[in-house]
Amino acid sequence: MTTANQILSQLGGNKFLAMTGAHTLINTGSGLTMKLRSNKSKANYLKITLNEMDTYTVEFQKVNYSKFTVNDVAVFENVYCDQLQKIFTSITGMYTKL
């Protein structure tokens, strides 16, 4: 299982994708990136990276494609796998499961 597949599984797998509308998932080798639909934080991009301490760095970003700018909305470091869903919900306001 790749790191990206493992992260998606920890987020909730296909149920996460169905509930949040996340799309354009990309395996970065050491993590997973995806586009997000409209949410309360205005972040439209999520990047989760596995670091050397076996924890994750989670970055919610607002990407403006017309101006070629990337602004961090929220960044969390040293996140454990069981915290991913809670952080996602707290920032975006979207539930990851029923």
VOLO-630785 format. One record per atom (N, C-alpha, C, O, CB): x, y, z; residue number from 0; residue in one letter; atom name. Coordinates in steps of 0.001 Angstrom, whole numbers. Glycine has a CB too. Layout:
N
east/north/up/seq/type/atom
X/Y/Z/NUM/A/CA
...
//
This chain:
98
east/north/up/seq/type/atom
851/-1179/0/0/M/N
0/0/0/0/M/CA
895/1239/0/0/M/C
1811/1353/814/0/M/O
-967/0/1229/0/M/CB
622/2158/-913/1/T/N
1418/3371/-977/1/T/CA
1021/4332/145/1/T/C
-31/4191/768/1/T/O
1256/4046/-2347/1/T/CB
1880/5297/377/2/T/N
1605/6307/1405/2/T/CA
315/7054/1088/2/T/C
-482/7317/1989/2/T/O
2779/7301/1521/2/T/CB
102/7396/-171/3/A/N
-1104/8129/-569/3/A/CA
-2357/7302/-292/3/A/C
-3346/7831/215/3/A/O
-1038/8507/-2060/3/A/CB
-2326/6012/-618/4/N/N
-3471/5141/-352/4/N/CA
-3737/5013/1139/4/N/C
-4888/4977/1573/4/N/O
-3242/3760/-958/4/N/CB
-2675/4945/1912/5/Q/N
-2811/4833/3358/5/Q/CA
-3433/6113/3942/5/Q/C
-4286/6038/4827/5/Q/O
-1435/4555/4006/5/Q/CB
-3019/7255/3462/6/I/N
-3581/8525/3939/6/I/CA
-5062/8600/3585/6/I/C
-5881/8973/4424/6/I/O
-2816/9733/3330/6/I/CB
-5409/8249/2353/7/L/N
-6817/8268/1953/7/L/CA
-7633/7312/2814/7/L/C
-8750/7637/3217/7/L/O
-6963/7899/467/7/L/CB
-7092/6160/3090/8/S/N
-7775/5200/3962/8/S/CA
-7983/5768/5359/8/S/C
-9046/5575/5949/8/S/O
-6980/3896/4044/8/S/CB
-6993/6461/5895/9/Q/N
-7094/7054/7229/9/Q/CA
-8088/8209/7262/9/Q/C
-8677/8491/8305/9/Q/O
-5729/7537/7694/9/Q/CB
-8276/8875/6131/10/L/N
-9279/9940/6039/10/L/CA
-10693/9380/5941/10/L/C
-11655/10069/6281/10/L/O
-8992/10828/4835/10/L/CB
-10830/8144/5480/11/G/N
-12147/7520/5361/11/G/CA
-12396/6862/4018/11/G/C
-13487/6346/3777/11/G/O
-13203/8534/5604/11/G/CB
-11408/6870/3144/12/G/N
-11519/6181/1858/12/G/CA
-12593/6753/955/12/G/C
-12731/7970/831/12/G/O
-11793/4732/2084/12/G/CB
-13360/5862/319/13/N/N
-14393/6291/-623/13/N/CA
-15507/7068/63/13/N/C
-16123/7934/-560/13/N/O
-14974/5090/-1339/13/N/CB
-15777/6781/1317/14/K/N
-16792/7535/2060/14/K/CA
-16343/8991/2220/14/K/C
-17155/9910/2111/14/K/O
-17051/6887/3453/14/K/CB
-15040/9197/2480/15/F/N
-14484/10547/2560/15/F/CA
-14683/11284/1244/15/F/C
-15112/12438/1232/15/F/O
-12990/10499/2921/15/F/CB
-14374/10622/142/16/L/N
-14511/11246/-1177/16/L/CA
-15967/11592/-1476/16/L/C
-16256/12658/-2019/16/L/O
-13958/10320/-2266/16/L/CB
-16876/10696/-1125/17/A/N
-18297/10939/-1368/17/A/CA
-18837/12068/-498/17/A/C
-19618/12890/-977/17/A/O
-19094/9671/-1118/17/A/CB
-18446/12122/742/18/M/N
-18958/13130/1675/18/M/CA
-18388/14519/1406/18/M/C
-19090/15516/1574/18/M/O
-18643/12721/3100/18/M/CB
-17128/14597/992/19/T/N
-16466/15888/867/19/T/CA
-16409/16413/-569/19/T/C
-16245/17615/-778/19/T/O
-15079/15787/1412/19/T/CB
-16540/15546/-1540/20/G/N
-16428/15971/-2930/20/G/CA
-14997/16249/-3351/20/G/C
-14764/16886/-4378/20/G/O
-17259/17194/-3155/20/G/CB
-14040/15778/-2572/21/A/N
-12626/15966/-2929/21/A/CA
-12348/15251/-4255/21/A/C
-12904/14187/-4527/21/A/O
-11678/15425/-1795/21/A/CB
-11489/15847/-5064/22/H/N
-11193/15275/-6375/22/H/CA
-9771/15611/-6785/22/H/C
-9068/16325/-6070/22/H/O
-12188/15785/-7431/22/H/CB
-9350/15108/-7912/23/T/N
-8014/15313/-8458/23/T/CA
-6954/14928/-7429/23/T/C
-6091/15734/-7079/23/T/O
-7829/16776/-8899/23/T/CB
-7029/13703/-6955/24/L/N
-6064/13188/-5986/24/L/CA
-4751/12875/-6685/24/L/C
-4736/12273/-7758/24/L/O
-6611/11931/-5275/24/L/CB
-3644/13290/-6066/25/I/N
-2321/13082/-6643/25/I/CA
-1407/12446/-5606/25/I/C
-1286/12940/-4485/25/I/O
-1725/14415/-7152/25/I/CB
-768/11351/-5986/26/N/N
222/10694/-5145/26/N/CA
1543/11434/-5326/26/N/C
2097/11460/-6425/26/N/O
364/9169/-5503/26/N/CB
2055/12043/-4237/27/T/N
3299/12808/-4328/27/T/CA
4515/11978/-3938/27/T/C
5628/12501/-3889/27/T/O
3218/14038/-3447/27/T/CB
4320/10708/-3665/28/G/N
5422/9855/-3231/28/G/CA
5494/9787/-1717/28/G/C
5512/8700/-1138/28/G/O
6745/10364/-3796/28/G/CB
5536/10943/-1078/29/S/N
5573/10975/390/29/S/CA
4262/11495/968/29/S/C
4187/11836/2149/29/S/O
6736/11846/874/29/S/CB
3226/11554/125/30/G/N
1961/12060/629/30/G/CA
876/12083/-419/30/G/C
935/11377/-1425/30/G/O
2145/13424/1180/30/G/CB
-133/12926/-156/31/L/N
-1314/12998/-1002/31/L/CA
-1760/14449/-1106/31/L/C
-1759/15178/-114/31/L/O
-2456/12107/-446/31/L/CB
-2138/14863/-2302/32/T/N
-2717/16187/-2493/32/T/CA
-4069/16010/-3174/32/T/C
-4293/15032/-3888/32/T/O
-1769/17115/-3335/32/T/CB
-4968/16970/-2946/33/M/N
-6288/16909/-3559/33/M/CA
-6907/18288/-3618/33/M/C
-6558/19185/-2851/33/M/O
-7197/15954/-2792/33/M/CB
-7833/18435/-4546/34/K/N
-8613/19660/-4634/34/K/CA
-9863/19481/-3794/34/K/C
-10422/18388/-3713/34/K/O
-8969/20007/-6111/34/K/CB
-10298/20575/-3167/35/L/N
-11480/20550/-2311/35/L/CA
-12577/21405/-2917/35/L/C
-12302/22377/-3621/35/L/O
-11140/21037/-892/35/L/CB
-13812/21043/-2642/36/R/N
-14930/21885/-3076/36/R/CA
-15073/23035/-2082/36/R/C
-14332/23101/-1101/36/R/O
-16267/21058/-3181/36/R/CB
-15995/23916/-2322/37/S/N
-16199/25083/-1460/37/S/CA
-16452/24660/-21/37/S/C
-17190/23710/242/37/S/O
-17369/25932/-1971/37/S/CB
-15823/25384/912/38/N/N
-15980/25082/2329/38/N/CA
-15829/26364/3132/38/N/C
-15546/27425/2575/38/N/O
-14950/24019/2790/38/N/CB
-16019/26263/4445/39/K/N
-16034/27474/5280/39/K/CA
-14682/28176/5356/39/K/C
-14645/29380/5609/39/K/O
-16486/27123/6673/39/K/CB
-13590/27483/5151/40/S/N
-12265/28102/5253/40/S/CA
-11795/28734/3950/40/S/C
-10796/29453/3936/40/S/O
-11259/27078/5699/40/S/CB
-12501/28476/2861/41/K/N
-12147/28955/1516/41/K/CA
-10907/28255/957/41/K/C
-10423/28630/-111/41/K/O
-11912/30461/1545/41/K/CB
-10384/27246/1660/42/A/N
-9255/26475/1136/42/A/CA
-9764/25617/-14/42/A/C
-10827/25005/89/42/A/O
-8593/25589/2254/42/A/CB
-9013/25570/-1105/43/N/N
-9427/24751/-2234/43/N/CA
-8412/23660/-2564/43/N/C
-8521/22992/-3593/43/N/O
-9649/25624/-3444/43/N/CB
-7436/23485/-1695/44/Y/N
-6364/22533/-1948/44/Y/CA
-5885/21979/-616/44/Y/C
-5702/22733/339/44/Y/O
-5194/23194/-2732/44/Y/CB
-5680/20675/-544/45/L/N
-5193/20024/666/45/L/CA
-3963/19204/336/45/L/C
-3951/18439/-628/45/L/O
-6285/19135/1298/45/L/CB
-2936/19369/1137/46/K/N
-1691/18630/951/46/K/CA
-1341/17962/2274/46/K/C
-1197/18635/3295/46/K/O
-530/19571/464/46/K/CB
-1204/16642/2259/47/I/N
-824/15879/3450/47/I/CA
469/15148/3135/47/I/C
540/14385/2172/47/I/O
-1955/14875/3884/47/I/CB
1502/15386/3957/48/T/N
2827/14821/3714/48/T/CA
3299/14056/4934/48/T/C
3211/14547/6060/48/T/O
3835/15924/3353/48/T/CB
3803/12845/4706/49/L/N
4399/12050/5777/49/L/CA
5805/12563/6031/49/L/C
6597/12696/5098/49/L/O
4414/10531/5418/49/L/CB
6124/12854/7303/50/N/N
7469/13344/7605/50/N/CA
8316/12252/8258/50/N/C
7850/11128/8448/50/N/O
7396/14575/8521/50/N/CB
9535/12581/8591/51/E/N
10499/11594/9090/51/E/CA
10147/11026/10463/51/E/C
10714/10007/10858/51/E/O
11862/12214/9154/51/E/CB
9242/11643/11194/52/M/N
8853/11161/12528/52/M/CA
7590/10301/12472/52/M/C
6971/10045/13505/52/M/O
8632/12347/13475/52/M/CB
7202/9853/11270/53/D/N
5985/9072/11047/53/D/CA
4729/9800/11491/53/D/C
3763/9178/11933/53/D/O
6081/7757/11767/53/D/CB
4746/11119/11371/54/T/N
3561/11933/11571/54/T/CA
3332/12724/10282/54/T/C
4154/12682/9367/54/T/O
3715/12884/12819/54/T/CB
2239/13427/10219/55/Y/N
1887/14137/8989/55/Y/CA
1978/15648/9150/55/Y/C
1798/16189/10241/55/Y/O
487/13757/8551/55/Y/CB
2258/16301/8053/56/T/N
2101/17743/7935/56/T/CA
890/17959/7047/56/T/C
844/17464/5921/56/T/O
3399/18444/7351/56/T/CB
-94/18699/7552/57/V/N
-1351/18920/6847/57/V/CA
-1436/20400/6489/57/V/C
-1384/21260/7368/57/V/O
-2580/18473/7713/57/V/CB
-1567/20694/5197/58/E/N
-1610/22074/4725/58/E/CA
-2895/22325/3942/58/E/C
-3138/21688/2917/58/E/O
-379/22389/3853/58/E/CB
-3703/23242/4423/59/F/N
-4878/23711/3708/59/F/CA
-4463/25002/3012/59/F/C
-3959/25926/3651/59/F/O
-6117/23929/4675/59/F/CB
-4678/25059/1704/60/Q/N
-4201/26202/936/60/Q/CA
-5291/26770/43/60/Q/C
-6195/26055/-390/60/Q/O
-3000/25807/99/60/Q/CB
-5193/28056/-222/61/K/N
-6041/28739/-1190/61/K/CA
-5173/29009/-2400/61/K/C
-4266/29839/-2346/61/K/O
-6664/30067/-607/61/K/CB
-5447/28313/-3490/62/V/N
-4679/28457/-4719/62/V/CA
-5496/29294/-5696/62/V/C
-6638/28958/-6011/62/V/O
-4318/27063/-5333/62/V/CB
-4906/30381/-6170/63/N/N
-5536/31237/-7168/63/N/CA
-4848/30950/-8497/63/N/C
-3717/31378/-8726/63/N/O
-5437/32767/-6779/63/N/CB
-5532/30229/-9359/64/Y/N
-4928/29780/-10602/64/Y/CA
-4730/30917/-11606/64/Y/C
-3829/30846/-12441/64/Y/O
-5776/28701/-11218/64/Y/CB
-5545/31949/-11539/65/S/N
-5398/33043/-12497/65/S/CA
-4233/33959/-12142/65/S/C
-3605/34535/-13030/65/S/O
-6680/33850/-12569/65/S/CB
-3938/34099/-10835/66/K/N
-2828/34949/-10403/66/K/CA
-1580/34156/-10041/66/K/C
-554/34737/-9689/66/K/O
-3251/35782/-9223/66/K/CB
-1663/32840/-10125/67/F/N
-544/31958/-9796/67/F/CA
-26/32191/-8373/67/F/C
1180/32296/-8154/67/F/O
589/32159/-10798/67/F/CB
-953/32271/-7408/68/T/N
-569/32467/-6014/68/T/CA
-1067/31312/-5157/68/T/C
-2099/30704/-5441/68/T/O
-1119/33800/-5485/68/T/CB
-311/31023/-4101/69/V/N
-687/30002/-3128/69/V/CA
-574/30625/-1747/69/V/C
496/31087/-1353/69/V/O
213/28718/-3251/69/V/CB
-1687/30636/-1011/70/N/N
-1703/31173/349/70/N/CA
-2118/30079/1321/70/N/C
-3098/29369/1094/70/N/O
-2660/32389/457/70/N/CB
-1366/29950/2398/71/D/N
-1716/28976/3426/71/D/CA
-2915/29469/4222/71/D/C
-2933/30604/4698/71/D/O
-519/28711/4361/71/D/CB
-3912/28607/4361/72/V/N
-5078/28898/5193/72/V/CA
-4811/28369/6597/72/V/C
-5056/29058/7588/72/V/O
-6379/28266/4593/72/V/CB
-4305/27134/6674/73/A/N
-3958/26522/7962/73/A/CA
-2905/25454/7719/73/A/C
-2965/24724/6729/73/A/O
-5219/25912/8666/73/A/CB
-1940/25367/8629/74/V/N
-879/24364/8546/74/V/CA
-754/23693/9905/74/V/C
-658/24359/10936/74/V/O
482/25003/8107/74/V/CB
-756/22360/9893/75/F/N
-596/21581/11111/75/F/CA
585/20646/10931/75/F/C
687/19963/9912/75/F/O
-1890/20788/11451/75/F/CB
1471/20609/11902/76/E/N
2626/19721/11840/76/E/CA
2530/18676/12935/76/E/C
1869/18889/13952/76/E/O
3939/20516/11965/76/E/CB
3188/17552/12726/77/N/N
3219/16445/13678/77/N/CA
1822/15955/14034/77/N/C
1486/15795/15207/77/N/O
3948/16863/14936/77/N/CB
1011/15719/13000/78/V/N
-356/15231/13157/78/V/CA
-340/13707/13079/78/V/C
254/13134/12165/78/V/O
-1303/15838/12070/78/V/CB
-989/13058/14030/79/Y/N
-1104/11600/14012/79/Y/CA
-2283/11194/13136/79/Y/C
-3193/11985/12894/79/Y/O
-1273/11039/15449/79/Y/CB
-2253/9947/12664/80/C/N
-3265/9479/11714/80/C/CA
-4682/9571/12275/80/C/C
-5623/9814/11520/80/C/O
-2972/8048/11311/80/C/CB
-4852/9385/13567/81/D/N
-6193/9428/14136/81/D/CA
-6714/10852/14309/81/D/C
-7860/11039/14717/81/D/O
-6206/8720/15466/81/D/CB
-5906/11844/14013/82/Q/N
-6318/13246/14099/82/Q/CA
-6703/13840/12747/82/Q/C
-7240/14946/12697/82/Q/O
-5211/14064/14706/82/Q/CB
-6442/13135/11661/83/L/N
-6661/13675/10318/83/L/CA
-8117/14072/10073/83/L/C
-8382/15175/9595/83/L/O
-6232/12660/9279/83/L/CB
-9058/13192/10393/84/Q/N
-10465/13479/10143/84/Q/CA
-10954/14656/10978/84/Q/C
-11697/15504/10485/84/Q/O
-11311/12250/10434/84/Q/CB
-10540/14709/12232/85/K/N
-10980/15783/13127/85/K/CA
-10463/17141/12649/85/K/C
-11202/18125/12659/85/K/O
-10502/15511/14565/85/K/CB
-9205/17195/12234/86/I/N
-8623/18445/11724/86/I/CA
-9323/18862/10437/86/I/C
-9644/20037/10255/86/I/O
-7101/18286/11478/86/I/CB
-9561/17909/9547/87/F/N
-10235/18221/8292/87/F/CA
-11606/18837/8559/87/F/C
-11953/19858/7965/87/F/O
-10375/16956/7428/87/F/CB
-12378/18230/9439/88/T/N
-13715/18736/9753/88/T/CA
-13663/20096/10427/88/T/C
-14485/20963/10130/88/T/O
-14452/17754/10642/88/T/CB
-12713/20296/11327/89/S/N
-12642/21573/12038/89/S/CA
-12283/22737/11108/89/S/C
-12754/23854/11323/89/S/O
-11621/21481/13163/89/S/CB
-11472/22503/10095/90/I/N
-11066/23559/9175/90/I/CA
-12099/23790/8081/90/I/C
-12452/24934/7796/90/I/O
-9727/23221/8554/90/I/CB
-12582/22724/7470/91/T/N
-13471/22875/6314/91/T/CA
-14949/22930/6692/91/T/C
-15755/23492/5951/91/T/O
-13247/21740/5352/91/T/CB
-15306/22360/7822/92/G/N
-16715/22266/8198/92/G/CA
-17416/21098/7524/92/G/C
-18622/20920/7697/92/G/O
-17429/23551/7856/92/G/CB
-16681/20302/6761/93/M/N
-17261/19144/6073/93/M/CA
-16996/17879/6872/93/M/C
-15884/17654/7349/93/M/O
-16689/19006/4644/93/M/CB
-18013/17068/7011/94/Y/N
-17874/15786/7716/94/Y/CA
-17267/14751/6790/94/Y/C
-17503/14765/5582/94/Y/O
-19241/15293/8248/94/Y/CB
-16479/13850/7368/95/T/N
-15808/12832/6580/95/T/CA
-16573/11509/6574/95/T/C
-16230/10603/5814/95/T/O
-14410/12615/7107/95/T/CB
-17590/11388/7401/96/K/N
-18402/10173/7452/96/K/CA
-19781/10528/8003/96/K/C
-19980/11601/8571/96/K/O
-17717/9071/8329/96/K/CB
-20717/9618/7825/97/L/N
-22085/9830/8312/97/L/CA
-22168/9631/9804/97/L/C
-23244/9769/10385/97/L/O
-23056/8893/7614/97/L/CB
//
